Each structure stands twice: as structure tokens, then as C-alpha cells.
Amino acid sequence: MPPRSPNMLIISCHADTNFTHHELTRERDGYLGHLDNFAGVHAVMRAYFSGRMTGDQTRLALTDHEETTFAGAYELRDQIRPTDLVVVVDVTGIIGDWDFTIEKCADPVTRQFVSQALRGFRYRLFEDSPDPIADSDEVDVYREKCPHTFFLGIPCSGGDYNHEKVFCKETSIQAAADAIVAVCEAYPKFEALQVK
């Protein structure tokens, strides 16, 4: 890893999957298919290719083995400092009148930052994870070392996203990408909140 700034914003997104074959179709206003975690990767790449994620304090990490051992997250955790901010982008089974969720956002400083950075977005914030499909994810690995960690969930409906095709709205993926950019743009304010 190259020399790094004192504090980093790390966007973590697992790129492995449970499926031996993959299907995806465009349907209505979104996608139907094996979306764990292709929806998350799609949102992160949209954010990156927007050209709006500037600065040398942001790092994107596409991790592996999230579906089995979290090996990629454990490897990344060794490079994280307690003062960093880590955002895990993945799918969620929590469905409602919002574009995405913020889950496992228990740290008060992180909650305050998220509320400021995502003003104007349609999302729901949870201190824990009420996802009815799965509640274990990379946040659990990173939180062992860094309290400033949260989960940005892209809602998928219609079944168990680990084992079957599910539906995700196009607007949710775009909103998640825009939220990632907003967090990146607001990151200097997070550093200021930690100093208070």
C-alpha cells in the first residue's frame, strides 16, 4: 500500500457471490437477478466513474470471500486506523419508502456526520441491522478496529438475495452512488467532528 494520509475514507464492497451462474434482466424500473453484491459493486463503480470522487483520502476496496470467511475484509482491516471512516456498500432486505438504508451506524460522531452528508437524500438510518435476510457483514470485521463504520444498503425485494433472483430499483443504485459521492465530498467535515 502506498503512503497514506493520517485519516482515510474507505469504501468497502464485496465482489464475490454465492451463485455458480448469474442472471440479470432489466425489468420495469430496475433489475431482476442475482444482485448480491452486484448491485453494490455497480453503485460503487457509478460513484467512481462520475469523476466526483476526488482527493487522496478516499480508497475504494473491492473485497473477496465475504460470503464465506470475510478474508478480504480481514486483510483490509489490518490497514485501517481507528480514526478512519469505513463505509460498507452491500444489498439489504429492508424495504420501505426510501432509496437506501444506513445500518449499523451506532457511533454518535458517525451518525452526526451521516446526517449532515446525506441531507436531502431519501434513506432510513438504523443503529443496528434489522435486515430479515442476513445481519452479518463486513461492518462486523471493521468495527473491531474502527468505530466509525456503517453499512449503506441497497434494497432488494422478492426473496433471499443470497440464494435467488431479487429485484432492485434503478433509482436505488443511482441514489447509493450519489450518496457515496456525497460522503466523499463531505469527508473533511468528518475529520472536523472528530477533533471536537
VOMAR-784588 format. One line per field, with one value per atom (N, C-alpha, C): residue in one letter; residue number from 1; atom name; z, y negated, x. Coordinates in nm, 2 decimals, padded with zeros to 4 digits. Layout:
% VOMAR-784588
residu <- c(A ...)
num <- c(NUM ...)
atome <- c(CA ...)
w <- c(Z ...)
v <- c(Y ...)
u <- c(X ...)
***
This chain:
% VOMAR-784588
residu <- c(M M M P P P P P P R R R S S S P P P N N N M M M L L L I I I I I I S S S C C C H H H A A A D D D T T T N N N F F F T T T H H H H H H E E E L L L T T T R R R E E E R R R D D D G G G Y Y Y L L L G G G H H H L L L D D D N N N F F F A A A G G G V V V H H H A A A V V V M M M R R R A A A Y Y Y F F F S S S G G G R R R M M M T T T G G G D D D Q Q Q T T T R R R L L L A A A L L L T T T D D D H H H E E E E E E T T T T T T F F F A A A G G G A A A Y Y Y E E E L L L R R R D D D Q Q Q I I I R R R P P P T T T D D D L L L V V V V V V V V V V V V D D D V V V T T T G G G I I I I I I G G G D D D W W W D D D F F F T T T I I I E E E K K K C C C A A A D D D P P P V V V T T T R R R Q Q Q F F F V V V S S S Q Q Q A A A L L L R R R G G G F F F R R R Y Y Y R R R L L L F F F E E E D D D S S S P P P D D D P P P I I I A A A D D D S S S D D D E E E V V V D D D V V V Y Y Y R R R E E E K K K C C C P P P H H H T T T F F F F F F L L L G G G I I I P P P C C C S S S G G G G G G D D D Y Y Y N N N H H H E E E K K K V V V F F F C C C K K K E E E T T T S S S I I I Q Q Q A A A A A A A A A D D D A A A I I I V V V A A A V V V C C C E E E A A A Y Y Y P P P K K K F F F E E E A A A L L L Q Q Q V V V K K K)
num <- c(1 1 1 2 2 2 3 3 3 4 4 4 5 5 5 6 6 6 7 7 7 8 8 8 9 9 9 10 10 10 11 11 11 12 12 12 13 13 13 14 14 14 15 15 15 16 16 16 17 17 17 18 18 18 19 19 19 20 20 20 21 21 21 22 22 22 23 23 23 24 24 24 25 25 25 26 26 26 27 27 27 28 28 28 29 29 29 30 30 30 31 31 31 32 32 32 33 33 33 34 34 34 35 35 35 36 36 36 37 37 37 38 38 38 39 39 39 40 40 40 41 41 41 42 42 42 43 43 43 44 44 44 45 45 45 46 46 46 47 47 47 48 48 48 49 49 49 50 50 50 51 51 51 52 52 52 53 53 53 54 54 54 55 55 55 56 56 56 57 57 57 58 58 58 59 59 59 60 60 60 61 61 61 62 62 62 63 63 63 64 64 64 65 65 65 66 66 66 67 67 67 68 68 68 69 69 69 70 70 70 71 71 71 72 72 72 73 73 73 74 74 74 75 75 75 76 76 76 77 77 77 78 78 78 79 79 79 80 80 80 81 81 81 82 82 82 83 83 83 84 84 84 85 85 85 86 86 86 87 87 87 88 88 88 89 89 89 90 90 90 91 91 91 92 92 92 93 93 93 94 94 94 95 95 95 96 96 96 97 97 97 98 98 98 99 99 99 100 100 100 101 101 101 102 102 102 103 103 103 104 104 104 105 105 105 106 106 106 107 107 107 108 108 108 109 109 109 110 110 110 111 111 111 112 112 112 113 113 113 114 114 114 115 115 115 116 116 116 117 117 117 118 118 118 119 119 119 120 120 120 121 121 121 122 122 122 123 123 123 124 124 124 125 125 125 126 126 126 127 127 127 128 128 128 129 129 129 130 130 130 131 131 131 132 132 132 133 133 133 134 134 134 135 135 135 136 136 136 137 137 137 138 138 138 139 139 139 140 140 140 141 141 141 142 142 142 143 143 143 144 144 144 145 145 145 146 146 146 147 147 147 148 148 148 149 149 149 150 150 150 151 151 151 152 152 152 153 153 153 154 154 154 155 155 155 156 156 156 157 157 157 158 158 158 159 159 159 160 160 160 161 161 161 162 162 162 163 163 163 164 164 164 165 165 165 166 166 166 167 167 167 168 168 168 169 169 169 170 170 170 171 171 171 172 172 172 173 173 173 174 174 174 175 175 175 176 176 176 177 177 177 178 178 178 179 179 179 180 180 180 181 181 181 182 182 182 183 183 183 184 184 184 185 185 185 186 186 186 187 187 187 188 188 188 189 189 189 190 190 190 191 191 191 192 192 192 193 193 193 194 194 194 195 195 195 196 196 196)
atome <- c(N CA C N CA C N CA C N CA C N CA C N CA C N CA C N CA C N CA C N CA C N CA C N CA C N CA C N CA C N CA C N CA C N CA C N CA C N CA C N CA C N CA C N CA C N CA C N CA C N CA C N CA C N CA C N CA C N CA C N CA C N CA C N CA C N CA C N CA C N CA C N CA C N CA C N CA C N CA C N CA C N CA C N CA C N CA C N CA C N CA C N CA C N CA C N CA C N CA C N CA C N CA C N CA C N CA C N CA C N CA C N CA C N CA C N CA C N CA C N CA C N CA C N CA C N CA C N CA C N CA C N CA C N CA C N CA C N CA C N CA C N CA C N CA C N CA C N CA C N CA C N CA C N CA C N CA C N CA C N CA C N CA C N CA C N CA C N CA C N CA C N CA C N CA C N CA C N CA C N CA C N CA C N CA C N CA C N CA C N CA C N CA C N CA C N CA C N CA C N CA C N CA C N CA C N CA C N CA C N CA C N CA C N CA C N CA C N CA C N CA C N CA C N CA C N CA C N CA C N CA C N CA C N CA C N CA C N CA C N CA C N CA C N CA C N CA C N CA C N CA C N CA C N CA C N CA C N CA C N CA C N CA C N CA C N CA C N CA C N CA C N CA C N CA C N CA C N CA C N CA C N CA C N CA C N CA C N CA C N CA C N CA C N CA C N CA C N CA C N CA C N CA C N CA C N CA C N CA C N CA C N CA C N CA C N CA C N CA C N CA C N CA C N CA C N CA C N CA C N CA C N CA C N CA C N CA C N CA C N CA C N CA C N CA C N CA C N CA C N CA C N CA C N CA C N CA C N CA C N CA C N CA C N CA C N CA C N CA C N CA C N CA C N CA C N CA C N CA C N CA C N CA C N CA C N CA C N CA C N CA C N CA C)
w <- c(00.00 00.00 00.00 -00.08 -00.09 00.04 00.07 00.18 00.19 00.31 00.32 00.40 00.39 00.47 00.61 00.71 00.85 00.87 00.81 00.81 00.67 00.66 00.53 00.53 00.42 00.40 00.31 00.36 00.29 00.25 00.12 00.07 00.04 00.12 00.10 00.04 -00.06 -00.12 -00.17 -00.12 -00.16 -00.30 -00.37 -00.51 -00.54 -00.43 -00.45 -00.44 -00.48 -00.48 -00.45 -00.41 -00.38 -00.50 -00.61 -00.73 -00.82 -00.87 -00.97 -01.11 -01.14 -01.26 -01.23 -01.32 -01.29 -01.39 -01.35 -01.44 -01.40 -01.50 -01.48 -01.59 -01.56 -01.67 -01.63 -01.72 -01.70 -01.69 -01.58 -01.57 -01.50 -01.57 -01.52 -01.50 -01.37 -01.34 -01.27 -01.29 -01.22 -01.28 -01.19 -01.23 -01.15 -01.22 -01.16 -01.18 -01.08 -01.09 -00.97 -00.98 -00.87 -00.83 -00.74 -00.71 -00.60 -00.52 -00.40 -00.45 -00.46 -00.44 -00.56 -00.67 -00.80 -00.79 -00.72 -00.70 -00.63 -00.52 -00.45 -00.54 -00.61 -00.69 -00.80 -00.86 -00.96 -00.90 -00.78 -00.72 -00.70 -00.64 -00.62 -00.75 -00.85 -00.98 -01.04 -01.03 -01.08 -01.00 -00.87 -00.80 -00.85 -00.86 -00.91 -01.04 -01.14 -01.28 -01.30 -01.19 -01.20 -01.21 -01.17 -01.17 -01.06 -00.96 -00.85 -00.72 -00.72 -00.60 -00.61 -00.57 -00.58 -00.44 -00.44 -00.31 -00.29 -00.21 -00.19 -00.06 00.01 00.13 00.11 -00.01 -00.04 -00.10 -00.05 -00.10 -00.13 -00.25 -00.28 -00.26 -00.20 -00.19 -00.23 -00.33 -00.37 -00.30 -00.21 -00.12 -00.18 -00.13 -00.17 -00.04 -00.06 00.04 00.15 00.12 00.21 00.24 00.14 00.15 00.23 00.26 00.33 00.46 00.44 00.56 00.59 00.51 00.52 00.51 00.43 00.42 00.37 00.27 00.21 00.31 00.39 00.49 00.60 00.64 00.74 00.69 00.57 00.51 00.51 00.47 00.47 00.61 00.70 00.84 00.90 00.85 00.90 00.86 00.76 00.70 00.75 00.83 00.88 01.01 01.03 01.16 01.23 01.37 01.44 01.41 01.35 01.32 01.18 01.10 00.96 00.97 00.85 00.83 00.73 00.76 00.67 00.63 00.50 00.45 00.38 00.42 00.36 00.27 00.14 00.04 00.01 00.03 00.01 -00.01 -00.04 -00.05 00.08 00.09 00.22 00.18 00.28 00.26 00.33 00.38 00.44 00.33 00.32 00.21 00.27 00.21 00.26 00.16 00.21 00.12 00.13 00.08 00.08 -00.03 -00.07 -00.17 -00.12 00.00 00.06 00.21 00.27 00.42 00.47 00.58 00.66 00.78 00.79 00.90 00.98 01.10 01.19 01.21 01.22 01.24 01.39 01.48 01.62 01.68 01.62 01.67 01.66 01.77 01.76 01.66 01.66 01.57 01.42 01.39 01.26 01.22 01.31 01.29 01.25 01.33 01.31 01.17 01.13 01.00 00.89 00.90 00.80 00.78 00.89 00.88 00.81 00.83 00.76 00.61 00.59 00.45 00.36 00.41 00.33 00.34 00.38 00.39 00.25 00.24 00.11 00.05 00.10 00.04 00.11 00.04 00.09 00.14 00.27 00.33 00.47 00.53 00.67 00.74 00.86 00.94 01.06 01.07 01.18 01.26 01.39 01.47 01.46 01.43 01.42 01.28 01.26 01.13 01.15 01.11 01.11 00.99 00.90 00.78 00.81 00.75 00.78 00.70 00.61 00.53 00.60 00.63 00.69 00.76 00.88 00.96 00.98 00.92 00.94 00.81 00.82 00.71 00.75 00.65 00.67 00.78 00.81 00.92 01.05 01.07 01.20 01.21 01.09 01.09 01.12 01.04 01.06 01.19 01.25 01.38 01.49 01.47 01.57 01.59 01.49 01.49 01.48 01.42 01.39 01.42 01.51 01.55 01.44 01.36 01.26 01.13 01.14 01.03 01.02 00.89 00.87 00.74 00.73 00.61 00.53 00.40 00.31 00.23 00.26 00.20 00.08 -00.03 -00.15 -00.14 -00.12 -00.10 -00.22 -00.19 -00.28 -00.23 -00.31 -00.27 -00.35 -00.30 -00.37 -00.33 -00.22 -00.17 -00.10 -00.09 -00.02 -00.13 -00.11 -00.21 -00.21 -00.11 -00.11 -00.20 -00.23 -00.29 -00.41 -00.44 -00.56 -00.62 -00.73 -00.80 -00.72 -00.71 -00.64 -00.73 -00.69 -00.76 -00.69 -00.77 -00.72 -00.81 -00.76 -00.84 -00.89 -01.01 -01.07 -00.99 -00.94 -00.86 -00.73 -00.67 -00.55 -00.58 -00.69 -00.72 -00.75 -00.82 -00.85 -00.72 -00.64 -00.51 -00.42 -00.42 -00.34 -00.40 -00.53 -00.59 -00.56 -00.57 -00.53 -00.38 -00.30 -00.15 -00.13 -00.20 -00.18 -00.22 -00.33 -00.37 -00.26 -00.21 -00.11 00.02 00.06 00.17 00.15 00.03 -00.01 -00.01 -00.07 -00.07 00.07 00.16 00.29 00.39 00.35 00.44 00.53 00.47 00.56 00.69 00.68 00.79 00.90 00.85 00.95 01.03 00.97 01.04 01.14 01.11 01.20 01.32 01.30 01.40 01.50 01.46 01.55 01.64 01.59 01.67 01.79 01.77 01.87 02.01)
v <- c(00.12 00.00 -00.12 -00.23 -00.35 -00.43 -00.52 -00.61 -00.67 -00.68 -00.73 -00.85 -00.92 -01.03 -00.98 -01.07 -01.03 -00.96 -01.02 -00.95 -00.93 -00.82 -00.78 -00.75 -00.78 -00.73 -00.61 -00.49 -00.37 -00.32 -00.30 -00.24 -00.10 -00.01 00.14 00.20 00.29 00.35 00.49 00.59 00.73 00.76 00.82 00.85 01.00 01.08 01.23 01.25 01.37 01.40 01.55 01.58 01.72 01.80 01.74 01.81 01.87 01.99 02.05 02.01 01.95 01.89 01.76 01.66 01.53 01.50 01.44 01.39 01.25 01.17 01.03 00.99 00.94 00.88 00.74 00.66 00.53 00.54 00.50 00.52 00.39 00.34 00.22 00.11 00.07 -00.04 00.00 00.13 00.17 00.30 00.38 00.51 00.62 00.74 00.86 00.96 01.02 01.11 01.14 01.20 01.23 01.11 01.03 00.90 00.89 00.99 00.98 01.03 00.94 00.80 00.72 00.76 00.69 00.55 00.54 00.40 00.31 00.36 00.27 00.23 00.33 00.30 00.20 00.22 00.12 -00.02 -00.03 -00.17 -00.23 -00.15 -00.20 -00.24 -00.16 -00.20 -00.32 -00.33 -00.45 -00.58 -00.57 -00.68 -00.71 -00.61 -00.63 -00.69 -00.64 -00.69 -00.82 -00.87 -01.00 -01.11 -01.08 -01.18 -01.27 -01.25 -01.34 -01.30 -01.18 -01.13 -01.17 -01.29 -01.34 -01.34 -01.36 -01.37 -01.24 -01.25 -01.14 -01.07 -01.11 -01.05 -00.94 -00.91 -00.82 -00.69 -00.58 -00.45 -00.36 -00.30 -00.20 -00.06 00.03 00.17 00.26 00.34 00.45 00.58 00.63 00.74 00.87 00.98 01.11 01.19 01.31 01.41 01.35 01.25 01.21 01.31 01.39 01.49 01.61 01.62 01.74 01.70 01.65 01.63 01.48 01.39 01.24 01.22 01.30 01.29 01.16 01.10 00.97 00.86 00.87 00.77 00.77 00.90 00.91 00.85 00.88 00.82 00.67 00.61 00.47 00.41 00.48 00.43 00.41 00.49 00.47 00.33 00.27 00.14 00.02 00.05 -00.06 -00.11 -00.24 -00.30 -00.33 -00.34 -00.37 -00.51 -00.60 -00.73 -00.74 -00.63 -00.63 -00.62 -00.64 -00.62 -00.51 -00.41 -00.29 -00.28 -00.28 -00.26 -00.13 -00.04 00.09 00.08 00.11 00.10 00.24 00.27 00.41 00.40 00.51 00.52 00.54 00.50 00.52 00.57 00.64 00.69 00.60 00.48 00.39 00.30 00.31 00.24 00.14 00.02 -00.09 -00.20 -00.31 -00.43 -00.51 -00.46 -00.52 -00.46 -00.52 -00.47 -00.37 -00.39 -00.31 -00.32 -00.23 -00.23 -00.26 -00.32 -00.33 -00.24 -00.13 -00.04 -00.03 00.02 00.04 -00.09 -00.19 -00.33 -00.36 -00.30 -00.32 -00.43 -00.46 -00.57 -00.70 -00.78 -00.91 -01.01 -01.01 -01.10 -01.06 -00.94 -00.89 -00.92 -00.90 -00.93 -01.08 -01.17 -01.31 -01.34 -01.28 -01.31 -01.26 -01.14 -01.09 -01.18 -01.22 -01.31 -01.44 -01.49 -01.61 -01.59 -01.48 -01.45 -01.41 -01.34 -01.29 -01.37 -01.49 -01.58 -01.59 -01.57 -01.57 -01.44 -01.33 -01.20 -01.13 -01.03 -00.95 -00.82 -00.82 -00.70 -00.68 -00.56 -00.53 -00.49 -00.55 -00.52 -00.43 -00.32 -00.23 -00.22 -00.21 -00.19 -00.05 00.05 00.19 00.23 00.36 00.41 00.50 00.44 00.52 00.60 00.62 00.69 00.83 00.87 01.00 01.12 01.09 01.19 01.23 01.13 01.15 01.03 01.05 00.93 00.94 01.03 01.04 00.99 00.90 00.84 00.78 00.71 00.66 00.56 00.49 00.39 00.46 00.58 00.66 00.68 00.69 00.71 00.58 00.47 00.34 00.28 00.30 00.24 00.28 00.40 00.45 00.35 00.28 00.19 00.04 00.01 -00.13 -00.15 -00.23 -00.26 -00.33 -00.40 -00.49 -00.41 -00.32 -00.23 -00.22 -00.22 -00.20 -00.12 -00.07 00.01 -00.07 -00.09 -00.15 -00.04 -00.02 00.09 00.05 00.13 00.11 00.21 00.17 00.26 00.35 00.48 00.58 00.66 00.67 00.74 00.86 00.94 01.06 01.19 01.19 01.32 01.30 01.41 01.42 01.38 01.27 01.22 01.31 01.39 01.49 01.61 01.64 01.77 01.76 01.65 01.64 01.50 01.50 01.37 01.27 01.15 01.05 00.92 00.83 00.70 00.59 00.50 00.37 00.26 00.15 00.03 -00.04 -00.08 -00.16 -00.29 -00.35 -00.47 -00.44 -00.32 -00.29 -00.28 -00.22 -00.21 -00.35 -00.43 -00.57 -00.65 -00.64 -00.72 -00.67 -00.54 -00.49 -00.55 -00.55 -00.61 -00.76 -00.83 -00.97 -00.99 -00.90 -00.91 -00.88 -00.79 -00.76 -00.89 -00.95 -01.07 -01.18 -01.20 -01.30 -01.27 -01.15 -01.12 -01.16 -01.13 -01.16 -01.31 -01.39 -01.53 -01.59 -01.53 -01.59 -01.54 -01.44 -01.38 -01.48 -01.59 -01.68 -01.73 -01.73 -01.76 -01.65 -01.53 -01.42 -01.43 -01.47 -01.49 -01.60 -01.71 -01.82 -01.77 -01.69 -01.64 -01.56 -01.48 -01.40 -01.49 -01.61 -01.69 -01.76 -01.78 -01.85 -01.78)
u <- c(00.08 00.00 00.09 00.06 00.14 00.12 00.21 00.19 00.05 00.00 -00.14 -00.15 -00.26 -00.29 -00.32 -00.31 -00.34 -00.47 -00.58 -00.71 -00.76 -00.84 -00.88 -01.03 -01.10 -01.24 -01.22 -01.27 -01.26 -01.40 -01.42 -01.54 -01.51 -01.58 -01.56 -01.68 -01.66 -01.77 -01.73 -01.80 -01.75 -01.80 -01.71 -01.73 -01.75 -01.75 -01.78 -01.93 -01.97 -02.11 -02.13 -02.26 -02.29 -02.33 -02.34 -02.40 -02.30 -02.33 -02.24 -02.27 -02.39 -02.42 -02.49 -02.49 -02.55 -02.65 -02.77 -02.87 -02.91 -02.93 -02.98 -03.06 -03.18 -03.26 -03.31 -03.33 -03.38 -03.53 -03.59 -03.74 -03.80 -03.91 -03.97 -03.87 -03.86 -03.78 -03.65 -03.61 -03.49 -03.43 -03.38 -03.31 -03.36 -03.37 -03.41 -03.30 -03.24 -03.13 -03.06 -02.94 -02.86 -02.78 -02.83 -02.78 -02.68 -02.66 -02.57 -02.43 -02.33 -02.34 -02.31 -02.37 -02.35 -02.41 -02.52 -02.59 -02.49 -02.42 -02.33 -02.21 -02.15 -02.04 -02.08 -02.20 -02.25 -02.26 -02.31 -02.32 -02.18 -02.09 -01.96 -01.89 -01.90 -01.84 -01.90 -02.03 -02.10 -02.05 -02.03 -01.97 -01.83 -01.75 -01.61 -01.61 -01.68 -01.67 -01.75 -01.81 -01.88 -01.77 -01.65 -01.54 -01.55 -01.64 -01.66 -01.59 -01.53 -01.46 -01.31 -01.29 -01.15 -01.09 -00.96 -00.89 -00.81 -00.70 -00.62 -00.65 -00.76 -00.80 -00.91 -00.95 -01.05 -00.99 -01.03 -00.98 -01.10 -01.11 -01.21 -01.15 -01.22 -01.17 -01.28 -01.26 -01.35 -01.29 -01.36 -01.31 -01.36 -01.30 -01.34 -01.37 -01.43 -01.46 -01.56 -01.64 -01.74 -01.84 -01.87 -01.98 -01.93 -01.80 -01.75 -01.67 -01.56 -01.47 -01.44 -01.49 -01.45 -01.30 -01.23 -01.09 -01.05 -01.12 -01.08 -01.10 -01.20 -01.23 -01.12 -01.08 -00.98 -00.85 -00.82 -00.69 -00.70 -00.81 -00.83 -00.82 -00.88 -00.89 -00.75 -00.65 -00.51 -00.45 -00.51 -00.47 -00.55 -00.65 -00.74 -00.69 -00.71 -00.68 -00.81 -00.80 -00.92 -00.99 -00.92 -00.97 -01.03 -01.02 -01.07 -01.22 -01.28 -01.43 -01.44 -01.52 -01.53 -01.68 -01.71 -01.85 -01.85 -01.94 -01.96 -02.08 -02.07 -02.18 -02.22 -02.35 -02.40 -02.55 -02.61 -02.75 -02.82 -02.95 -03.02 -03.16 -03.22 -03.36 -03.46 -03.42 -03.51 -03.57 -03.70 -03.77 -03.86 -03.87 -03.96 -03.96 -04.01 -04.03 -03.90 -03.79 -03.66 -03.58 -03.47 -03.38 -03.28 -03.23 -03.13 -03.13 -03.06 -03.05 -02.91 -02.90 -02.78 -02.80 -02.72 -02.73 -02.61 -02.62 -02.50 -02.42 -02.50 -02.44 -02.46 -02.38 -02.41 -02.32 -02.21 -02.12 -02.18 -02.20 -02.26 -02.19 -02.06 -01.99 -02.02 -02.03 -02.05 -02.20 -02.29 -02.43 -02.45 -02.38 -02.39 -02.34 -02.22 -02.17 -02.26 -02.31 -02.40 -02.52 -02.58 -02.70 -02.67 -02.55 -02.51 -02.47 -02.40 -02.35 -02.47 -02.57 -02.68 -02.81 -02.79 -02.91 -02.97 -03.11 -03.17 -03.19 -03.12 -03.14 -03.26 -03.32 -03.43 -03.37 -03.34 -03.28 -03.34 -03.31 -03.35 -03.23 -03.20 -03.09 -03.12 -03.04 -03.06 -02.93 -02.93 -02.81 -02.77 -02.86 -02.83 -02.86 -02.88 -02.92 -03.05 -03.17 -03.29 -03.32 -03.21 -03.23 -03.28 -03.40 -03.46 -03.38 -03.30 -03.23 -03.10 -03.01 -02.88 -02.84 -02.77 -02.73 -02.58 -02.51 -02.36 -02.30 -02.20 -02.14 -02.00 -01.94 -01.80 -01.79 -01.90 -01.90 -01.85 -01.90 -01.86 -01.71 -01.64 -01.50 -01.43 -01.47 -01.40 -01.42 -01.54 -01.58 -01.49 -01.42 -01.33 -01.21 -01.18 -01.07 -01.11 -01.22 -01.26 -01.41 -01.44 -01.58 -01.66 -01.59 -01.65 -01.68 -01.78 -01.81 -01.96 -02.01 -02.15 -02.18 -02.30 -02.34 -02.44 -02.41 -02.50 -02.57 -02.70 -02.77 -02.86 -02.84 -02.93 -03.04 -03.16 -03.28 -03.30 -03.32 -03.36 -03.48 -03.58 -03.70 -03.73 -03.82 -03.87 -03.81 -03.73 -03.68 -03.54 -03.47 -03.34 -03.23 -03.17 -03.07 -02.95 -02.93 -02.82 -02.84 -02.97 -03.00 -03.09 -03.14 -03.24 -03.23 -03.30 -03.31 -03.40 -03.36 -03.44 -03.44 -03.52 -03.54 -03.48 -03.42 -03.36 -03.40 -03.44 -03.48 -03.35 -03.36 -03.25 -03.23 -03.33 -03.32 -03.24 -03.25 -03.18 -03.03 -02.99 -02.85 -02.79 -02.87 -02.82 -02.81 -02.91 -02.91 -02.79 -02.76 -02.65 -02.52 -02.50 -02.38 -02.37 -02.48 -02.48 -02.45 -02.49 -02.47 -02.32 -02.26 -02.11 -02.04 -02.07 -02.01 -02.02 -02.15 -02.17 -02.09 -02.08 -01.99 -01.85 -01.80 -01.66 -01.64 -01.74 -01.73 -01.73 -01.81 -01.82 -01.72 -01.63 -01.54 -01.46 -01.41 -01.33 -01.41 -01.55 -01.63 -01.62 -01.61 -01.60 -01.47 -01.36 -01.24 -01.26 -01.33 -01.35 -01.44 -01.53 -01.62 -01.54 -01.44 -01.36 -01.27 -01.23 -01.15 -01.22 -01.36 -01.44 -01.43)
***
